[in-house]
Amino acid sequence: MKLRYKILFIAVALIGLSSCKDFLDKVPDTRVYLVNLDQLQQLLVTGYMDSNYALVGELSSDNVIDNNSPSDEGVRYNLGFYSQADEQVYAWEDVDLDITNSDTPSGVWNGCYGAIACANAVLEKAAEFEETGMIGGEEMTAADRERLNAIKGEAYMIRAYHHFILAQIFCMPWRGETLSLQYPGIPYATDPETELDPKYDRGNLVETYSNIEEDLQLGLKYITESFYEVPKYHFNVASSNSFAARFYLIKRDYEKVVQYATAAFKGSDPATMLNDGWWQDDFYYISDIGRYFTSIERPGNFQLFSSYSTWWRRFLGYRFTCNRDAKRGTIQGPGPSWDKCRYKNQVTKETFAMMPCFNGVCGSAGGSEYGAYFAGNCFEQFEYTDKISGIGYCHEIRPEFTVEETLLMRAEANLFLGNIDAAFDDLYLWNHEHLSEKESDNYNMTELTKEQIEKFYSYYDNPSRKDPGYNIVMKFHIDEVCPSDKYKLTDEIEPYLQCVQHFRRIQLVHLGNRWFDIKRYGFTIKHKMGISNVYTLDVLDPRYAIQIPNEVIGAGLEPNERVTTTAENSAVVINSNVIVRSQD
């Protein structure tokens, strides 16, 4: 039976509609009793979190380094952090600083549950309309029922998606129906909050995923985009199926991944939908690149999210950023079909391989040796409330579901299904998207071949390679994280899975999803911090689950497990939700 929990720690549901949503759609004053379908549909504009999980995901992953830590040449800097919470997230500590920031774990928690509260209010009212057969004092028509079903579809998708994000951030990775019983889930809210001081139980991970799947399937049953003015700001047919593919990829239900990923293309050839921004030559500002890649006009963008976020500003010469090995593992590093595409940093004199599509379509901030490097797949738009005073709201527009990610999900699923040729076809399309139509612009980048994949990804720290590796090839522990009697990682498919995870890392850089991949693949990663601290996160480390907010623990919710450990060259004591770390 489905667990029923009321909403948890939400200060706003119907009465405090976010200005962030005004930025995308006109939101009416909803401090009124919901009486018609217009109000239900307009309320769902606020059904998307106004926070951004990118910061938590990226700082926890290997996509970010500490510029204050010495490089291989012994160079280090004394840069400040944007927020005190950044240092805690990067060290995989429990975050208790700057918790009012929407980019922190507390911000993600509250943002998700705020969106869930909105979905629950809509679903509660929809059930009332269906029970009485009346809307606004008039009998429901067939057209009303059709529209109400569409509203329910979006609400179910919103509720499933935000619980899914909470699970990816605050829970251990999915480990199958048996092993997942030992891990706490997150409270699954299905009712609007009505009690003053309710008590909650996290249940277990199996219950959480079961509830997500139930809502996901209900959403897929009803979802349509017939009633949206701008479908790409809402869950639509394509993004809903892409989300389903993402959910079942986590669960290793690969047949369903292929089913829903293919359905996301809605019968179109994905080759005709891929982003065409890489080879545009009329970008002048970095904001032009971001605006292009996050436009509703791009067929490859299934759904766009807007959030309050200063994540983008953290690239502007601050301490934690995409640089050194992180940039070489993503936007400025070697790859199977572009390993011979060589560039030279005129300041550091370093020669490196880089996919040529990023030449002129990525930017840097700060000094070239310590600055941040970033792609144009997301960017900040500033909403002025007072142009004279220069004040307003920071918004980040992010492509949450895209044809490129969906293509790579289908490729991964086909590998485990034994369909290497089908997987390669999708990898080939992704690679081909990044090739210029002009042969002279290819800079030695070639069409992808199986031989390239099998050669490039067949090494672990091979000293004979000119490049040191940059953690591009990683040791998989997917069969340990989520054991399966049906699917195993074999030597035959491993180079292709390495290619998938590498392409995913490039495609989703800056968006936070790399952290989810690290957990489900069981990667071991290290964070160098300060002068001498080195922190290691091994497979199934309890810190795979970000600690739930302190204010929630203080209200009685069970915290995530923590263990006592020691980092290289530093003392780390983790006791419940209290961490003491040596300072440089």
N, C-alpha and C positions, 0 to 999 in steps of 0.2 A: 504494500500500500504506500502511496506517495506520502512522504513526510510533509507536514504542513507547518511552516514557521512564519511568524510575523516578521515584519521588516526590522532590521537591526541598525541602530545608531544612525538614523536619518533625521536631519534637522529640517529638511525641506522636501516636499513632495509636490503638493498642489499649489502652495501659496508663494513659493519663491522661485519663479521661473528664471532660468539662467540667461544672462545677457549673451553668453556664448552661443545659445541657440538662436537668439535674435540675429546673430551674425549670418546665419544661413537661411532662416525662414522667419517670417513675421509671426510672432507668438502673441496671442491675445492675453488679456488678463484673465487667468483661470481661477480667480478667487470667487468662483460662482459654482453653484450646484450643476453638475454635468447633466444635461437634459437632452442633448441631441448628438448625432454622429459627427457633425462638424467639430464640436468641442472635444470628442474623443480623439478624433484624428489629429487635431491641432495640439492636443496635450502630448501626443506621442512624439512631437518634435523635441520635447524635453526628455525623451526616453533613451537618450544616449549619453554616456558618461561625459562630464565636462572636465575630467582629469585625463592624464595621459600616462600609460604604463611604459612608455618608451624609455624614460630615464631609469626606472628600476631595472628594466630588462637589459638595457645597454650597459649600465654601470656594473651590473652583476656578471656580465658576459666577458668574452675575450675580444669584443669589438672596441674596447676602450682601454687606454693605458694611463698611468700617472706620469705626467711630464716632469714631476719633481723627483722621480726615481731615475738613477743614473742610466744612461743608454749604454750600449755595448762599448762605446768609446769613452765612457766615464763622464759624459756630459749630463748635467742635471740643472734644473731651474728652481726658482722659488716663486711659483705662481700661486695665487690664491684660488680657493674653490668658490663657486658661485653660491653654494648653499652648504651649511655645515652637514646637512643630511647626506650630501654627495659622498663625503669621506666615509660615513658609516655604511652606506650601500656598497661602495666599492670594496670595503673590507669584509663584506658579508656579515656585518654586525646588525644587531637589532636597532632599529631607527627610533630615536626618541627626541631628535632635534628638528626644528623647523617643520613640525608636523602639520602646520596649517597650509603648507605649500601643496598645491594640487598635483605636483609631480612626485610626491613621496608615497611610500606605502599607505599611509593614512589617507592621502588624497585619492589614491586608486580605490581603496576600500570604500570610502564614502561616496566617491563618484559612481562606482558600480551599484551600490545599494540604493543610491538616489535614483538611478535609471530604473532599477528593478521596482522601486516604489511606484514610479509612474506607470510601468507596465501593469502592476497589480491593481492600481486604481482603475485603469481602463478595463482590464479583464473582469473586475468585480462589477462594474457598471454594465458591461456587455452581457454578463450573465443575467443581470436584472432585466435588461431589455428583452432577452430571449425568454425568460421565465414569464414575464407579463404579456409579451407580444406587443408591447406599446413603446413608442418613442416620442417624447415630448407631448404626451397626451393623445397621440394618434396611433392607429394600428399600423404595425410594421408591414411594409410592402415587400414584394420579392426583390426589388432593387435595394431596399434597405438591408435586407438579410445578406445580400451579396456584398454590400459595402461593409456591413458589420463583420462578416467573416474575414474580409481583407484586413480590417483593423485588428481583429483578434490574431490573425497571422503575424502581423508585425509585432504585436505585444508579446506573443509567445517567443518569437525569435529574439527580441530584446532581452527577455528574462533568461532565456537559455544562454545567450552570448555572454551576458555580464556575469552570470554564475560561472561560466566556463573560464573567463579571464581571471576571476577570483581564484579558481582552482589552480590555474597555471601559475599564478604568482604565489599564493599562500599555502599550497599543498605540495606534497611529494608527487613525483610523476606517477602516472597510471601504471600499475604493475599487474594487470589482469584481475579477473573476478575473485580470485582467492587471496593473493598477496595484498591487494588493495584494501581488504577488510581491516588490516592492522593499522591503517593510517587515518587520521582525522580528516574529514572533509571540511566544508564550510556550510554555515546555516543556509538552508535553501528557503528563501522567502517567497511565499505564495499568497499571502494576505497583506492588506494594508495594515500598518501599525495602529493599534487602538489602545493598548495598555500603557500605563505610565512607566513601569519598570519591569518589562518582561524578561524572562530568563530563557536562555537558548542552549541548545546542544549542537555540536558540530556534526554529529553523526560520523559516518565513515566515508571513505572515498568512493566506495561502490555505490552507496546511496546518493552521493552528490552526482556522480556520472549518470546514474539511472534517471534521476530527476531532470538533468540537462537533456538527456536523450528524449525523454517523454515530451518536454516542451519543444525541442527541436523538431520532432516529427509532427507535432500539432502545428507548428509554424509552417513547415513545408506543405502541409495539407491545405492551408488556407492562404498562403502568401500569394499576392498578385501585385502588380505595379500599375494597375489601371486607374487608381485614384490618387496618384501622386503627381504633383506639379514637377518635382525634380526627383525622380526615382533614386538617383545615386546618392542622395542624402538620407536614404532610408534602406531598410532591408528590402531587397527586391528579389526577383527570381534568381538572378545570377549570383548575387552575394549570399543569398540564403543557402544555395547549393554549394558554394565555395566554403562557407562556414561548416556545412555538414561534412564536406571532404576533410577539412581541418580537424574536426572532432573525431572522425573515424580513423584518421591517420594516427592520432594520439593513441587510440585504442587498438591499433594494428588490425583493423577490420578492412583489409585491403580491397576486397571486392566492392564494398560500399564506397571506398575512396574513389575508385575508378568510376563507379556509377554516378556519384554526385559531382565529381569534377567534370565529367563529360556533360552532365546536365547543365552545369553552369555556363557552358558555351552556347546553350539554347539552339543547337543544330547548326551553328556557324562554324566555319573553319577557324580554329584559334590563330592560325597563321595570319589571318586578316584582321585580328584584333590586337595584336601585339603593339606595344608602345613605340611610336615613331619619333620620340624626342631625342634619341641619342645623336642623331646626325643633323639636327637643326643648326643652322649657322647664323641665326639672327638674335642670339642671346647677348645682351649687353651687361645686365646685372645678374647676380646669382638668384635674385628674387624672380627674374624672368624664367629661369630654369625651373624653379620650384612651382611657379604659377602654371607653367606648361604641363609639368608632370602630374599635377594634382587637379587638372581641369576636368570638369564633367564632360567635356568634348572628347576626351581620350577614350576610345572604346575599350581599352585594356583596364580602365578603372571601373570595377564593379560597384564599389561603395567607398565614399569619402567620409571621414570623421573630422569634426572640428572640436578643439578642446582649449581650455585655458592651459597654457603651458609656456614655460620659459626654457624648455629643453633645447630649442634651437640656439638660444643665446649662449649656451654653455660651450659652443664651438668657438666662441670669440676670444681665444687666447687664455682660457682658464686651465685649471690644473688637470682635470680628467677629460680626456678627449680621444678621438680616433687618430692615432699617430703611430709611428714606428711599426712594430709587428702587426698591430691592429689594422693600420691602413694597408700594409702589404698583404694581409690576409683577406682584404675586401676590395677597395676601389683602386688601389695602386699596387697590385701584386701580380704574379704570374698566373697562368692558367693553361689548360691543355691545348687550346688553339691560338693562344696569343703569347706563348712563352718566349717567342723571338721578337716581340714588339718591345723594343728597348728605348728608354728615355733617360735623360740626365738632369739631375737637380743642379742648376747653375750655381747655387750657393754652397751646398755641401759636397758637390762633385760626385754624388752617389749615382750610379747607373742602376736602373731597375726595370723590370718588366711591368707593363700595365696594359690592360685592355684599352685599345685606342678610343673606344667610344667615350671614355671618361676624359679624354683630352679636350679641355675647353668646356666640359659639362660637369665639372666638379670644382670646388673652390677651396680656398684655404684662408685662415684667419690667424693673425699673429705672425711671429717670425717663422720663416720657412723650416727652420730646424726644430721648433717646438710648437708650432701652430697646429690648429685643428684642420683636418681634411674631411670634406663631406660631399656626398652626392646630392643630386637635386630632386630626390624622391619625396622630400617633405620640406616644408619651410614655414616660417612665421609670417602671419599677416597681423598687422596692428590695427585695432579698432579704436579710433580716437573718440573719446567722450568730450574732450576739450582740446582742440587743436592749438589754441593759443598757449595753453599751459603745457601742451605736449603730453597729456595723460590719457590713459585708456586701458584697453585690455589686450594682452598678448594671446593670440590664437595660433595654434599649429594645425595646419590641414595635413592629414595623413591618408594615403590610400590604404584602407584597411583590408580590402579584398581586391585582388587583381588577377588578370588572366595569366600573368607570368607565374605568380605563386601557385595558382591552381594547376597550371601545366606541370610544374615541378612536383606537386603532390601526386599527380597522376603518374608521373615517371617513377617516383619512389614506390608507389603501390604496385605498379606493373613489374618492377624488379622482383619483389617478394612473391608475386604471382607466377614468376618464371617467364614473363614476357619481356625479355631483354630488348628485342627489336622494337617493341612498342615504346619502351622506356627511352631507348636511344632516340627514337623519332621526336619525342617531346624535348629531350635535351638538345637535339640538333636545332629545333625551332627556336628555343631560348637563345642558343648561341648565335644563330643566324640573325636574330633580331638586332644583335649588337654589331653586325657587319654593315659597313657602308655599301650603298648601291654603286658607288664609284670605286672601281678597282684601285685607282691611284690613292684612295684614302684608307686602304685596308692596313697599311703599315705592317705587313707580314702576318696579319691575322688571317686565319684560314677557316674554311668550313670545318665543322667538327667531324671527327672520325672515331670509330671504335678503337682503332689502334692508338690514337692520341690519348684517349681516356685511360686505356689499360696501361700505357707507359707512364703517363704523368702521375697517376694516383697509386702507383704500385710501390711506393717507398715510404719508409718511416725514418726520418732524420738521416737520409742517405748522404754521407759526407762527400760523395762524388758529384753531387749536384752543385751548381754554381750558387743557387739561392739556398739559404739555410732552411727553408720550409715554411716559416711564418705561421706554423700551426694550421696550414691549409689541409694537410692530411692528418686526420685524427684517429685515435684508437676507439673503435666502436665497442660499446657494451650494451647494445640494444636488447640482445637476448637475455642479458642478466637483469636489466631494468624491467623489461616486460616479457617474461618467458612465454613462448608459444610452442605448442606441440605441432602446429601446422606450418609455421613460417620460421626459417632459420637464415641467418646471414652466412652465406657461403663465399668461398674464395672467388667463385666465378662472378658473383654480382657485386662484391665489395668495391672494386674500382669505380663502378657505376654509381654506387651509393655515395662514395666519396665525392664524386662529381655532383651529385644532387645536393649534398649538404654544402658544398663549396658555392654552387650557383645560388642556393637559398641564402647563404650568408651575404653574398654580394647583393642579391635582389632586395633583401629585407634589412640591410644595414641601416642603422639609426632608428628603426621602428620598434625594437625591443623583442622581436620574435626569436632572435638568436638564443636568448636565455631559455626559451621553451625547448629549442632543439638540443641544447646542451644537456638538459635534464632527461629528455626522452631517449637520446642516443647514449647517455651515460658518459659524456666526455669528462676528462680530467683537465682542469685549467688552473693556471697560476696567475696571481696578481702581485706584481712588484709595487711596493708602496713606500714612499719616502726614501731615505738613504739606503736602508738595508733590509727592510721587512719584505718577506716573500710569503704570501698566503697561498695555500693549495686547497682546491676543492676537488675531492675525489668522487668517483661514482657513488651515488646514493648517499652522499653526505647529507646529514639532516638539514644543513643550511640550503639545500636545494629548495626547501620551503621557506620563503621569506617570512620572517616573524610577523604575526598579525599585530595590528597597532596596539601600543601600550594602553591607550584609553579603553580599548575593547577588552584587553586582558584584565584591566582594573575593574571592569564591570562584571567579571566572573567567567568570561569565555576561556576555554582551555587553550594555553599557548602551544606553539609548536615545540617539538623536542629540541633540546640543545645538549651538546656533550662537551666535556672538557678536552681541549686539544692544545697542541703547541705548534706555532708556525715557525718556519725556518728563521732564525735570527731575531725572533720576537716572541714575547710572552703573550699568549692569548688564553684567557680563562673565560669559558662560556658556562654560565650557571643560570639555568632557567632563562630569563630574558634580560640578564645583566651581563655586560661584557666589559672587561678592562683590558685595554691594549696598550702596549708600551709605545711611547712617543719618541720620534727621532730627536 
